[in-house]
Amino acid sequence: MNVEVRQAGETEQSQIEELLNDYLAELSQHRETCVGATGAAEYRYLKDYWSDSNRFPFTLWANSELGVCPSN
């Protein structure tokens, strides 16, 4: 399997938002008490990754596919 870490551009922001929605939805199923954001719209720092010089957005690619986990 080929795995790459790439710096994300603004064009990938919507894809990252979708992945974040999936991640937060999965995470929220394992919480007894709702803590923090439960969706990308509630994650107030997302847009900062493209405007704050101290934040760096990265994406993980597996076999040329963004954010895909291998299935065994």
N, CA, C and O atoms as a GROMACS GRO file, in nm:
protein
  288
    1MET      N    1   0.084  -0.117   0.000
    1MET     CA    2   0.000   0.000   0.000
    1MET      C    3   0.089   0.123   0.000
    1MET      O    4   0.186   0.131   0.075
    2ASN      N    5   0.054   0.218  -0.084
    2ASN     CA    6   0.125   0.344  -0.093
    2ASN      C    7   0.049   0.448  -0.011
    2ASN      O    8  -0.068   0.475  -0.037
    3VAL      N    9   0.116   0.508   0.089
    3VAL     CA   10   0.054   0.609   0.176
    3VAL      C   11   0.134   0.738   0.164
    3VAL      O   12   0.256   0.738   0.170
    4GLU      N   13   0.062   0.849   0.145
    4GLU     CA   14   0.125   0.981   0.133
    4GLU      C   15   0.058   1.080   0.227
    4GLU      O   16  -0.062   1.072   0.252
    5VAL      N   17   0.136   1.174   0.279
    5VAL     CA   18   0.086   1.288   0.354
    5VAL      C   19   0.112   1.410   0.267
    5VAL      O   20   0.225   1.435   0.226
    6ARG      N   21   0.005   1.486   0.239
    6ARG     CA   22   0.018   1.603   0.154
    6ARG      C   23  -0.040   1.725   0.225
    6ARG      O   24  -0.137   1.715   0.300
    7GLN      N   25   0.021   1.841   0.200
    7GLN     CA   26  -0.038   1.964   0.251
    7GLN      C   27  -0.162   1.994   0.168
    7GLN      O   28  -0.159   1.989   0.045
    8ALA      N   29  -0.271   2.024   0.237
    8ALA     CA   30  -0.399   2.045   0.169
    8ALA      C   31  -0.414   2.190   0.123
    8ALA      O   32  -0.379   2.283   0.195
    9GLY      N   33  -0.465   2.205   0.004
    9GLY     CA   34  -0.497   2.337  -0.048
    9GLY      C   35  -0.642   2.373  -0.018
    9GLY      O   36  -0.718   2.289   0.030
   10GLU      N   37  -0.679   2.496  -0.045
   10GLU     CA   38  -0.816   2.539  -0.020
   10GLU      C   39  -0.916   2.460  -0.104
   10GLU      O   40  -1.032   2.446  -0.064
   11THR      N   41  -0.874   2.408  -0.217
   11THR     CA   42  -0.965   2.331  -0.302
   11THR      C   43  -1.007   2.200  -0.236
   11THR      O   44  -1.108   2.140  -0.274
   12GLU      N   45  -0.931   2.155  -0.138
   12GLU     CA   46  -0.964   2.030  -0.067
   12GLU      C   47  -1.044   2.054   0.061
   12GLU      O   48  -1.078   1.959   0.132
   13GLN      N   49  -1.074   2.179   0.090
   13GLN     CA   50  -1.144   2.212   0.215
   13GLN      C   51  -1.280   2.141   0.224
   13GLN      O   52  -1.314   2.092   0.331
   14SER      N   53  -1.356   2.136   0.118
   14SER     CA   54  -1.487   2.071   0.124
   14SER      C   55  -1.474   1.921   0.146
   14SER      O   56  -1.556   1.861   0.215
   15GLN      N   57  -1.371   1.859   0.088
   15GLN     CA   58  -1.348   1.716   0.110
   15GLN      C   59  -1.309   1.690   0.255
   15GLN      O   60  -1.354   1.592   0.315
   16ILE      N   61  -1.227   1.776   0.311
   16ILE     CA   62  -1.186   1.762   0.450
   16ILE      C   63  -1.307   1.782   0.541
   16ILE      O   64  -1.321   1.714   0.642
   17GLU      N   65  -1.393   1.875   0.506
   17GLU     CA   66  -1.515   1.898   0.583
   17GLU      C   67  -1.603   1.773   0.585
   17GLU      O   68  -1.659   1.738   0.689
   18GLU      N   69  -1.616   1.706   0.471
   18GLU     CA   70  -1.694   1.582   0.465
   18GLU      C   71  -1.632   1.473   0.552
   18GLU      O   72  -1.702   1.403   0.624
   19LEU      N   73  -1.499   1.459   0.544
   19LEU     CA   74  -1.430   1.359   0.625
   19LEU      C   75  -1.443   1.391   0.774
   19LEU      O   76  -1.460   1.301   0.855
   20LEU      N   77  -1.436   1.520   0.808
   20LEU     CA   78  -1.452   1.561   0.947
   20LEU      C   79  -1.592   1.531   0.997
   20LEU      O   80  -1.610   1.487   1.111
   21ASN      N   81  -1.693   1.554   0.913
   21ASN     CA   82  -1.831   1.518   0.949
   21ASN      C   83  -1.842   1.369   0.980
   21ASN      O   84  -1.901   1.331   1.081
   22ASP      N   85  -1.785   1.286   0.894
   22ASP     CA   86  -1.789   1.141   0.916
   22ASP      C   87  -1.718   1.103   1.046
   22ASP      O   88  -1.769   1.023   1.124
   23TYR      N   89  -1.601   1.162   1.068
   23TYR     CA   90  -1.522   1.132   1.187
   23TYR      C   91  -1.596   1.173   1.315
   23TYR      O   92  -1.605   1.095   1.410
   24LEU      N   93  -1.650   1.295   1.316
   24LEU     CA   94  -1.720   1.343   1.436
   24LEU      C   95  -1.849   1.266   1.461
   24LEU      O   96  -1.886   1.244   1.577
   25ALA      N   97  -1.917   1.224   1.355
   25ALA     CA   98  -2.038   1.143   1.372
   25ALA      C   99  -2.003   1.008   1.434
   25ALA      O  100  -2.073   0.961   1.524
   26GLU      N  101  -1.896   0.947   1.387
   26GLU     CA  102  -1.852   0.818   1.443
   26GLU      C  103  -1.809   0.837   1.588
   26GLU      O  104  -1.845   0.756   1.674
   27LEU      N  105  -1.734   0.941   1.615
   27LEU     CA  106  -1.685   0.967   1.750
   27LEU      C  107  -1.800   0.992   1.846
   27LEU      O  108  -1.797   0.946   1.961
   28SER      N  109  -1.902   1.065   1.801
   28SER     CA  110  -2.013   1.098   1.889
   28SER      C  111  -2.094   0.975   1.932
   28SER      O  112  -2.161   0.978   2.035
   29GLN      N  113  -2.087   0.868   1.855
   29GLN     CA  114  -2.157   0.745   1.891
   29GLN      C  115  -2.095   0.675   2.011
   29GLN      O  116  -2.157   0.589   2.074
   30HIS      N  117  -1.973   0.712   2.043
   30HIS     CA  118  -1.900   0.647   2.152
   30HIS      C  119  -1.886   0.737   2.274
   30HIS      O  120  -1.805   0.709   2.363
   31ARG      N  121  -1.964   0.844   2.280
   31ARG     CA  122  -1.961   0.935   2.394
   31ARG      C  123  -2.089   0.920   2.475
   31ARG      O  124  -2.198   0.909   2.420
   32GLU      N  125  -2.074   0.918   2.605
   32GLU     CA  126  -2.192   0.917   2.692
   32GLU      C  127  -2.251   1.057   2.701
   32GLU      O  128  -2.373   1.074   2.709
   33THR      N  129  -2.164   1.157   2.700
   33THR     CA  130  -2.205   1.296   2.707
   33THR      C  131  -2.149   1.368   2.585
   33THR      O  132  -2.032   1.352   2.551
   34CYS      N  133  -2.233   1.449   2.521
   34CYS     CA  134  -2.189   1.524   2.404
   34CYS      C  135  -2.089   1.632   2.448
   34CYS      O  136  -2.122   1.721   2.527
   35VAL      N  137  -1.968   1.623   2.396
   35VAL     CA  138  -1.862   1.718   2.429
   35VAL      C  139  -1.802   1.768   2.298
   35VAL      O  140  -1.760   1.688   2.215
   36GLY      N  141  -1.798   1.898   2.281
   36GLY     CA  142  -1.736   1.954   2.162
   36GLY      C  143  -1.823   1.942   2.038
   36GLY      O  144  -1.942   1.913   2.046
   37ALA      N  145  -1.760   1.966   1.925
   37ALA     CA  146  -1.831   1.967   1.796
   37ALA      C  147  -1.880   1.827   1.759
   37ALA      O  148  -1.813   1.727   1.784
   38THR      N  149  -1.998   1.824   1.700
   38THR     CA  150  -2.051   1.697   1.650
   38THR      C  151  -2.062   1.699   1.498
   38THR      O  152  -2.108   1.602   1.437
   39GLY      N  153  -2.021   1.809   1.436
   39GLY     CA  154  -2.021   1.822   1.291
   39GLY      C  155  -1.920   1.928   1.250
   39GLY      O  156  -1.881   2.012   1.332
   40ALA      N  157  -1.879   1.925   1.125
   40ALA     CA  158  -1.779   2.020   1.076
   40ALA      C  159  -1.825   2.164   1.091
   40ALA      O  160  -1.743   2.253   1.114
   41ALA      N  161  -1.955   2.189   1.077
   41ALA     CA  162  -2.007   2.325   1.090
   41ALA      C  163  -1.986   2.380   1.230
   41ALA      O  164  -1.976   2.502   1.248
   42GLU      N  165  -1.979   2.292   1.329
   42GLU     CA  166  -1.957   2.334   1.468
   42GLU      C  167  -1.809   2.342   1.504
   42GLU      O  168  -1.773   2.396   1.609
   43TYR      N  169  -1.723   2.290   1.418
   43TYR     CA  170  -1.578   2.292   1.446
   43TYR      C  171  -1.523   2.427   1.400
   43TYR      O  172  -1.493   2.447   1.282
   44ARG      N  173  -1.512   2.519   1.494
   44ARG     CA  174  -1.483   2.658   1.461
   44ARG      C  175  -1.343   2.684   1.405
   44ARG      O  176  -1.318   2.791   1.352
   45TYR      N  177  -1.252   2.589   1.417
   45TYR     CA  178  -1.115   2.612   1.373
   45TYR      C  179  -1.087   2.565   1.230
   45TYR      O  180  -0.978   2.589   1.178
   46LEU      N  181  -1.182   2.500   1.166
   46LEU     CA  182  -1.156   2.440   1.035
   46LEU      C  183  -1.106   2.544   0.934
   46LEU      O  184  -1.004   2.521   0.869
   47LYS      N  185  -1.174   2.654   0.919
   47LYS     CA  186  -1.133   2.755   0.821
   47LYS      C  187  -1.000   2.820   0.857
   47LYS      O  188  -0.930   2.873   0.770
   48ASP      N  189  -0.965   2.817   0.985
   48ASP     CA  190  -0.838   2.875   1.029
   48ASP      C  191  -0.717   2.804   0.969
   48ASP      O  192  -0.609   2.863   0.959
   49TYR      N  193  -0.732   2.679   0.930
   49TYR     CA  194  -0.619   2.606   0.874
   49TYR      C  195  -0.573   2.666   0.742
   49TYR      O  196  -0.460   2.640   0.699
   50TRP      N  197  -0.656   2.745   0.677
   50TRP     CA  198  -0.618   2.809   0.552
   50TRP      C  199  -0.594   2.959   0.569
   50TRP      O  200  -0.557   3.025   0.471
   51SER      N  201  -0.612   3.014   0.688
   51SER     CA  202  -0.591   3.157   0.707
   51SER      C  203  -0.492   3.190   0.819
   51SER      O  204  -0.436   3.299   0.820
   52ASP      N  205  -0.469   3.099   0.911
   52ASP     CA  206  -0.378   3.121   1.024
   52ASP      C  207  -0.241   3.062   0.988
   52ASP      O  208  -0.229   2.944   0.957
   53SER      N  209  -0.140   3.146   0.993
   53SER     CA  210  -0.005   3.101   0.954
   53SER      C  211   0.056   3.000   1.052
   53SER      O  212   0.160   2.942   1.023
   54ASN      N  213  -0.009   2.978   1.166
   54ASN     CA  214   0.040   2.881   1.263
   54ASN      C  215  -0.032   2.747   1.255
   54ASN      O  216  -0.009   2.658   1.336
   55ARG      N  217  -0.121   2.731   1.156
   55ARG     CA  218  -0.195   2.606   1.138
   55ARG      C  219  -0.164   2.552   0.999
   55ARG      O  220  -0.146   2.629   0.904
   56PHE      N  221  -0.160   2.420   0.987
   56PHE     CA  222  -0.121   2.357   0.862
   56PHE      C  223  -0.215   2.240   0.832
   56PHE      O  224  -0.215   2.141   0.905
   57PRO      N  225  -0.295   2.250   0.725
   57PRO     CA  226  -0.384   2.139   0.691
   57PRO      C  227  -0.310   2.033   0.609
   57PRO      O  228  -0.239   2.064   0.514
   58PHE      N  229  -0.328   1.908   0.648
   58PHE     CA  230  -0.268   1.796   0.576
   58PHE      C  231  -0.376   1.693   0.545
   58PHE      O  232  -0.476   1.684   0.616
   59THR      N  233  -0.353   1.618   0.442
   59THR     CA  234  -0.442   1.507   0.408
   59THR      C  235  -0.360   1.380   0.398
   59THR      O  236  -0.240   1.382   0.368
   60LEU      N  237  -0.426   1.269   0.424
   60LEU     CA  238  -0.364   1.137   0.410
   60LEU      C  239  -0.423   1.069   0.288
   60LEU      O  240  -0.545   1.067   0.269
   61TRP      N  241  -0.338   1.016   0.205
   61TRP     CA  242  -0.379   0.948   0.082
   61TRP      C  243  -0.329   0.804   0.088
   61TRP      O  244  -0.213   0.779   0.119
   62ALA      N  245  -0.416   0.711   0.058
   62ALA     CA  246  -0.380   0.570   0.052
   62ALA      C  247  -0.410   0.521  -0.089
   62ALA      O  248  -0.525   0.524  -0.134
   63ASN      N  249  -0.308   0.476  -0.158
   63ASN     CA  250  -0.324   0.430  -0.297
   63ASN      C  251  -0.398   0.534  -0.382
   63ASN      O  252  -0.490   0.501  -0.456
   64SER      N  253  -0.355   0.658  -0.370
   64SER     CA  254  -0.408   0.772  -0.446
   64SER      C  255  -0.553   0.807  -0.415
   64SER      O  256  -0.618   0.874  -0.495
   65GLU      N  257  -0.606   0.763  -0.301
   65GLU     CA  258  -0.742   0.797  -0.259
   65GLU      C  259  -0.735   0.872  -0.127
   65GLU      O  260  -0.667   0.830  -0.033
   66LEU      N  261  -0.808   0.983  -0.121
   66LEU     CA  262  -0.807   1.067  -0.001
   66LEU      C  263  -0.887   1.004   0.112
   66LEU      O  264  -1.002   0.966   0.093
   67GLY      N  265  -0.826   0.994   0.228
   67GLY     CA  266  -0.895   0.955   0.350
   67GLY      C  267  -0.958   0.818   0.347
   67GLY      O  268  -1.058   0.796   0.415
   68VAL      N  269  -0.905   0.727   0.271
   68VAL     CA  270  -0.964   0.593   0.262
   68VAL      C  271  -0.884   0.498   0.351
   68VAL      O  272  -0.762   0.490   0.341
   69CYS      N  273  -0.955   0.426   0.436
   69CYS     CA  274  -0.890   0.326   0.521
   69CYS      C  275  -0.891   0.193   0.447
   69CYS      O  276  -0.989   0.158   0.382
   70PRO      N  277  -0.782   0.119   0.456
   70PRO     CA  278  -0.781  -0.012   0.389
   70PRO      C  279  -0.877  -0.108   0.458
   70PRO      O  280  -0.892  -0.104   0.580
   71SER      N  281  -0.939  -0.192   0.382
   71SER     CA  282  -1.026  -0.295   0.440
   71SER      C  283  -0.958  -0.429   0.423
   71SER      O  284  -0.913  -0.465   0.314
   72ASN      N  285  -0.953  -0.502   0.530
   72ASN     CA  286  -0.887  -0.635   0.527
   72ASN      C  287  -0.988  -0.743   0.552
   72ASN      O  288  -0.953  -0.861   0.554
   0.00000   0.00000   0.00000
